[in-house]
Amino acid sequence: MAFRISTKLKNVMLDAIRTGPGSLLNGVIYVYSGSQPVDADAAPTGTLLGKITVGAGAFSWGSPTNGVDFDAAAGATLNKAAAETWQFVGLANGVAGWFRHMGNAADSLTTDGSATYPRIDGRIATTGAEMNLSNLDIAIGATTTVDTYSIAWPAGF
């Protein structure tokens, strides 16, 4: 017999990603070119194109200022906080391909001890990805706004 989890329990578990200890609360999202690595514990691949924060504001590890958040889970899905505008300023020219969402605690971004950091990697596209942008072409100094971002409970579980 397989596990079958209620929507309520799925929402509770997703909310732990949002606010629990070691969570993504007040986190930051790094945007890269190319394909994402094999898992979120691996070193990043591609070129770092930008760092998503609220309003493209400055982010400092350990400070909640400009860290991104989610609305409460509903329907087994977490969505970016509706009250926040998630943006980044291009650090390099390139085509956005994937992201790494990290919590607020300092993260080495390398494989050294990385299994201890809360992270989620995902795809970037104009539609149908975990993160959608209206334009994937990133230019140095140009501001890009995140259109949609969600973490959905896997179907069938």
Buried (B, 14 or more C-beta within 10 A) or exposed (E): EEEEEEEEEBBEBBBBBBEEEEBBBBBBBBBBBBEBBEEBBBEBBBBBBBBBBBEBEEBEEEEEEBBBBBBEBEEBBBBBBEEBBBBBBBBBBBBBBBBBBBBBBEBEBEEEEBEEBBBBBBBBBEEEBBBBBEEBEBBEEEEBBBBBBBBBBEEEE
